[in-house]
Amino acid sequence: MNLVSRDDVVSASKRIEGCVEKTPLIETRISGHAVWLKCECLQTGRAFKLRGATNRLLQLSGEERKGGVVAFSSGNHAQGVAIAASRLGMPAVIVMPYDAPSVKVEATRGQGAEIVFYERRSQGREALAQRLAEERRALVVPSFDDPAIVAGQGTVGLEILEQMGASPGLIVVPCGGGGLASGIALACPDSRIVIVEPEGWDDMQRSLETGEIVPVEADAPETLCDALQTPRVSPITFAILQERGVGALSVTDEEVKLAIRFAWDEHRLVVEPGGAVALAALLAGKVEPVEGTVAVLSGGNIDPELHARIVASE
């Protein structure tokens, strides 16, 4: 039995109303088809993560709020938690990898959060976060392995339904730990869902194919998609996506670059690599658009110099 239901997503939508932006749905054309871009890259904090973080923190008791929160993230969840904590007057400590994009580090620090760095390849971020939480009597807020987080992220799907006026035939969603994808799968039960991961970091796809959770390979390649470098998915998100029978595929960095350029050239949207994978899959022809296709642009936190190089290249 899943720990999160569609009713939880609906409740989250009511709880966080007024705390997050209702992001636009922009029409574009891909392979002769109308495709709608759900622009979470324009959310406060420039990513969807504020939704889940807000839903989780609003449910903390007064006593829990005194101790504050600890989160681990390469940047987008970090900002979401930092913004939500700041609004509620709570201290926040964020465990971030040394190689996190500087734009994400500075934005998180700018919200008043304390940052503790770790080595992505050799240190366990969960264990470090747990130790810090115990030392400070704080609460760990995971980036996806939490029912309240999944429910909050699922509000993206409810907005899509409202904006489209009907259930889309296909929703293509970036996937790291699967919080956003599983939340949307709950919110939009009548839509076909396809998740997209970076090549070599396709642990959700392999988990769904084998029927059990498998981690990312130890020799996983470098990727531009820092936001989707999740070493292992969670039972919560895996169970939801498995039950829904979602499709899964991966894209290369070069395909991601093309999507970043497309979003900029066609719509002047700044999209980060991890946030562009769903669009990349459609542009590369790895998933065929149908009537009422939606691609989620999940984040826009990209180093300005990297973005400039990508959009300037041919």
C-alpha positions in Angstrom: 0.0 0.0 0.0 1.4 3.4 -1.0 2.1 5.9 1.7 0.8 8.8 -0.4 -2.5 9.2 -2.1 -4.1 11.6 -4.5 -6.1 13.0 -1.6 -2.7 13.9 0.0 -1.8 15.9 -3.1 -5.1 17.7 -3.1 -4.6 18.6 0.6 -1.1 19.8 -0.1 -2.4 22.1 -2.8 -4.7 23.7 -0.3 -2.0 23.9 2.3 0.6 25.6 0.2 -1.8 27.9 -1.7 -0.3 31.4 -1.7 3.2 30.1 -0.7 4.2 29.0 -4.3 3.7 30.4 -7.7 1.2 28.9 -10.2 3.7 28.5 -13.0 2.8 29.1 -16.7 2.0 26.4 -19.3 3.6 27.6 -22.6 2.7 26.1 -26.0 5.5 25.1 -28.3 5.9 22.9 -31.5 7.9 19.7 -31.7 7.8 17.4 -34.7 4.6 19.1 -35.9 2.8 18.6 -32.6 1.6 21.1 -30.1 3.5 20.5 -26.8 3.0 22.3 -23.6 5.9 23.3 -21.3 5.1 23.4 -17.6 7.6 26.1 -16.5 8.7 25.2 -13.0 11.9 26.9 -13.9 9.9 30.1 -13.2 8.9 29.0 -9.7 10.2 30.8 -6.6 13.7 29.5 -6.1 13.6 28.6 -9.9 12.6 25.0 -9.3 9.6 22.9 -8.2 11.2 22.0 -4.9 9.6 24.8 -2.9 6.3 22.9 -3.2 7.3 19.8 -1.3 9.5 21.7 1.2 6.7 24.1 2.0 4.2 21.3 2.4 6.5 19.4 4.8 7.6 22.4 6.9 4.1 23.7 7.4 3.2 20.4 9.1 5.9 20.7 11.7 4.8 21.3 15.3 5.9 24.4 17.2 8.4 22.4 19.1 9.9 20.9 15.9 10.2 24.3 14.3 12.5 25.4 17.2 15.1 22.8 16.3 15.1 23.7 12.7 15.7 21.4 9.7 18.6 19.7 8.0 18.4 18.8 4.3 20.8 17.3 1.7 20.7 18.4 -1.9 22.8 19.5 -4.8 20.9 22.7 -4.8 17.2 22.9 -5.8 15.8 21.1 -2.7 18.4 23.1 -0.7 16.9 26.3 -1.9 13.3 25.1 -1.4 14.0 24.1 2.2 16.0 27.3 2.8 13.2 29.5 1.5 10.4 27.7 3.3 12.5 27.7 6.6 13.3 31.4 6.3 9.6 32.2 5.8 8.7 30.3 9.0 11.6 31.7 11.0 13.4 28.4 11.3 17.1 27.6 11.2 18.2 25.4 8.2 21.4 23.5 7.6 22.0 22.2 4.1 24.4 19.4 3.2 25.6 20.1 -0.3 28.3 18.4 -2.6 31.5 20.3 -3.2 30.8 20.3 -6.9 27.3 21.9 -6.6 26.9 24.8 -9.1 27.9 28.0 -7.4 24.7 29.7 -8.5 22.8 27.1 -6.3 25.2 27.4 -3.4 25.0 31.2 -3.3 21.2 31.2 -3.7 20.9 28.8 -0.8 23.2 30.8 1.4 21.3 33.9 0.4 18.2 32.5 2.1 20.1 32.4 5.4 20.8 28.7 5.4 24.1 27.2 6.8 25.9 25.0 4.3 28.0 21.9 5.1 29.8 20.5 2.1 30.5 16.8 1.4 32.3 14.7 -1.3 29.6 13.3 -3.6 31.6 10.2 -4.6 33.0 9.1 -1.3 30.8 10.5 1.5 27.2 9.5 2.5 25.1 12.6 2.5 22.2 10.9 4.4 24.5 9.8 7.3 26.1 13.2 7.5 22.7 14.9 7.5 21.4 12.6 10.3 24.5 13.3 12.4 24.0 17.0 12.1 20.3 16.7 12.9 21.1 14.7 16.1 23.7 17.2 17.2 21.3 20.2 16.7 18.1 18.4 17.6 16.8 19.3 14.2 14.6 17.3 11.7 15.9 15.8 8.5 13.9 16.8 5.5 14.6 14.4 2.6 14.5 15.6 -1.0 12.0 12.9 -2.1 11.8 10.0 0.4 9.0 11.6 2.4 5.2 11.4 1.8 4.7 15.1 2.4 7.4 16.0 -0.1 5.9 13.8 -2.7 2.4 15.2 -2.1 3.7 18.7 -2.4 5.5 18.1 -5.7 2.4 16.5 -7.0 0.7 19.9 -7.0 2.5 20.5 -10.3 0.2 17.8 -11.8 -2.9 19.4 -10.3 -2.0 22.7 -11.9 -1.4 21.0 -15.2 -4.9 19.5 -15.1 -6.4 22.9 -14.2 -4.5 24.7 -16.9 -5.2 22.1 -19.7 -8.8 21.7 -18.7 -8.5 18.0 -19.2 -6.1 15.1 -18.5 -3.1 15.4 -20.9 -2.5 12.3 -23.1 1.2 12.3 -22.1 3.3 14.0 -19.4 7.0 13.7 -19.6 8.8 14.4 -16.3 12.5 14.7 -15.2 13.4 12.1 -12.6 16.1 12.0 -10.0 14.7 10.4 -6.9 11.2 10.4 -8.4 9.4 12.8 -6.0 8.1 15.0 -8.8 7.3 12.2 -11.1 5.5 10.1 -8.5 3.6 13.1 -7.3 2.4 13.9 -10.8 1.5 10.3 -11.4 -0.8 10.5 -8.4 -2.3 13.8 -9.4 -2.9 12.8 -13.0 -4.2 9.2 -12.9 -5.6 9.3 -16.4 -2.4 10.5 -18.1 0.4 8.4 -19.5 3.6 9.3 -17.6 7.1 8.9 -19.0 10.1 9.7 -16.8 13.5 10.8 -18.1 16.9 10.5 -16.4 20.5 11.3 -17.5 22.4 8.6 -19.3 24.2 6.5 -16.8 22.1 7.7 -13.9 19.0 5.8 -15.0 18.5 3.9 -11.7 14.8 4.4 -11.6 14.4 3.0 -15.2 16.5 -0.1 -14.2 14.6 -0.5 -11.0 11.3 -0.5 -12.8 12.6 -2.9 -15.4 13.9 -5.4 -12.7 11.1 -4.9 -10.3 13.3 -4.0 -7.4 15.3 -0.9 -6.4 18.9 -0.9 -7.8 21.4 1.9 -7.1 23.3 3.9 -9.7 26.4 2.1 -10.9 29.6 2.9 -9.0 31.3 4.1 -12.2 28.4 6.3 -13.4 29.6 8.9 -15.9 29.9 12.6 -15.3 26.8 14.5 -16.3 25.7 18.1 -16.6 22.4 17.1 -14.8 23.6 17.7 -11.2 20.0 18.0 -10.0 19.3 14.4 -11.1 22.4 12.7 -9.6 20.5 10.6 -7.1 22.4 7.5 -6.1 19.4 5.5 -5.1 15.6 6.0 -5.4 13.2 5.5 -2.5 10.6 2.8 -1.8 7.9 5.5 -1.7 8.6 6.9 -5.2 9.5 3.5 -6.7 6.2 1.9 -5.5 4.1 4.7 -7.0 5.8 4.7 -10.4 5.8 0.9 -10.5 2.1 0.7 -9.7 1.3 3.3 -12.4 3.4 1.4 -15.0 5.2 4.5 -16.1 7.6 4.5 -19.1 11.3 5.4 -18.6 14.2 6.5 -20.7 17.5 8.4 -20.6 19.1 11.2 -22.5 22.7 12.3 -23.2 24.3 15.6 -22.2 24.4 16.6 -25.9 20.6 16.1 -26.2 20.2 18.1 -23.0 22.2 20.9 -24.5 20.0 21.0 -27.5 16.9 21.3 -25.2 18.5 24.1 -23.2 19.1 26.0 -26.5 15.6 25.3 -27.8 14.0 26.7 -24.6 16.1 29.8 -24.9 15.8 30.4 -28.6 12.1 29.7 -28.8 10.8 31.0 -25.5 13.7 32.9 -23.8 13.4 30.4 -20.9 16.5 29.6 -18.8 16.4 25.9 -18.0 19.1 24.0 -16.2 20.4 20.6 -17.5 18.4 18.4 -15.1 15.3 20.5 -15.7 15.6 20.1 -19.5 15.7 16.3 -19.8 12.0 15.8 -20.5 12.2 18.4 -23.3 15.4 16.8 -24.5 13.6 13.4 -24.9 10.9 14.9 -27.0 13.3 16.8 -29.2 15.5 13.7 -29.7 12.5 11.7 -30.8 12.9 9.2 -27.9 9.2 9.7 -27.0 6.6 10.6 -29.6 4.3 13.5 -28.7 0.6 13.0 -28.8 -2.4 15.3 -28.5 -2.0 17.3 -25.3 1.6 16.4 -24.4 3.1 18.2 -21.5 6.9 18.4 -20.8 7.9 19.6 -17.3 10.8 22.0 -17.2 11.6 21.3 -13.6 14.4 23.9 -12.8 16.3 26.9 -14.1 19.3 27.1 -11.7 22.2 27.0 -14.1 25.6 28.8 -13.9 25.2 31.9 -16.2 28.5 31.2 -18.0 27.6 27.6 -18.7 24.2 28.7 -20.0 25.8 31.3 -22.3 28.2 28.7 -23.7 25.5 26.3 -24.4 23.1 28.7 -26.1 25.9 30.2 -28.1 27.2 26.8 -29.5 26.0 25.3 -32.7 
